[in-house]
Amino acid sequence: MLVEAMKKAGTVDDPVAVKKALMAMTYDGLWKIRFDERGEAIFNFDVVRLKKGGALEVTHINPS
């Protein structure tokens, strides 16, 4: 994600520009990650429950 932000900012030497690019992007990797206005990471994830008898229950969590 950091490398993508550096590419978007067009620099590796300007931390302010890299941070601005990082805060403005959503990275779609293993998880879809973005940052809120305070710099806290927000990402989607799955909760998987294995029930008796082997049945799986998957709940996708997508924070707003």
Phi, psi and omega in degrees: 000320179295318179298317179297321178294321177296319177297315181296321180284338181076021181203155171242355186255353183247094184299330180293316179293321180294317178298317179299316179294318180297317182290338184267354187252160170241125182261125182254084178247227176303319171239156173273112187245138172214173180240144175275183184296341177267357181089010178280134180289136175236127181213152176283151175203166178246142172253122183246127178243131175262117182265163178305134182093359176093001179288139178257140173237120182245127176243121179272126180255122180234090182296145180273000000 
